[in-house]
Amino acid sequence: MGEQAFERKKDFVTHALSRCVAAMYPNVCRVAYHIRDTDEGLRETAMIHLAGGYSRRVDVTGLDLPATLDAVLAVFREAA
């Protein structure tokens, strides 16, 4: 994945997805996008920050935007 794709995904997660998820689930403060370099290569994470200081990490490495949305929403489907 190129740098432009990372930037596009970061913008999607931190802006559009974050606002959408926060509107759907009142206990969500925001969703943030992080990239970290590991021994296995670059890993992409969507961090769901919840009220009360809790957070949930979702691995979104290599996923396109629709799959990233599905991965984040799956967290809430599991909790229901």
C-alpha positions in Angstrom: 0.0 0.0 0.0 1.4 3.4 -1.0 1.7 6.5 1.1 -1.4 8.1 -0.6 -3.4 5.0 0.3 -2.3 5.2 4.0 -3.2 8.9 4.1 -6.6 8.3 2.5 -7.3 5.5 5.0 -6.1 7.7 7.9 -8.4 10.5 6.8 -11.4 8.1 6.4 -10.9 6.5 9.8 -10.2 9.7 11.8 -12.9 11.8 10.2 -15.8 10.1 8.4 -15.7 6.8 10.2 -15.1 8.3 13.6 -18.0 10.8 13.3 -20.3 8.0 12.0 -19.5 5.5 14.8 -19.7 8.2 17.5 -23.1 9.2 16.2 -24.3 5.6 16.2 -22.8 4.6 19.6 -23.0 7.3 22.3 -20.2 5.6 24.4 -17.7 6.1 21.5 -15.6 9.2 21.8 -13.7 8.8 18.6 -11.9 6.3 16.3 -8.2 6.9 15.5 -5.9 5.4 12.9 -2.4 4.3 13.8 0.5 2.7 11.8 3.3 0.9 13.6 6.4 -0.9 12.2 6.8 -4.4 13.6 9.0 -7.3 12.8 6.2 -8.5 10.5 6.0 -5.2 8.6 3.7 -2.3 8.9 0.5 -2.9 11.0 -2.5 -0.7 10.7 -4.9 -0.3 13.7 -8.2 1.5 14.2 -8.4 2.5 17.9 -11.9 2.9 19.2 -11.8 5.3 22.2 -14.7 4.8 24.5 -16.1 6.8 27.4 -14.5 6.1 30.7 -11.0 5.9 29.2 -11.3 2.4 27.7 -10.2 1.6 24.1 -10.4 -1.2 21.7 -7.8 -2.0 19.0 -9.0 -3.4 15.7 -6.4 -4.7 13.2 -7.2 -3.2 9.8 -3.9 -4.0 8.1 -4.3 -4.3 4.3 -8.1 -3.7 4.4 -9.7 -1.3 1.9 -12.1 1.3 3.2 -15.4 -0.8 3.1 -13.6 -3.7 4.8 -12.2 -1.3 7.4 -15.7 -0.1 8.1 -16.9 -3.7 8.5 -14.1 -4.6 10.8 -14.8 -1.7 13.1 -18.6 -2.2 13.2 -18.0 -6.0 13.9 -16.7 -5.0 17.3 -20.1 -3.6 18.2 -22.0 -6.5 16.6 -20.0 -8.9 18.8 -20.9 -6.9 21.9 -24.6 -7.0 21.2 
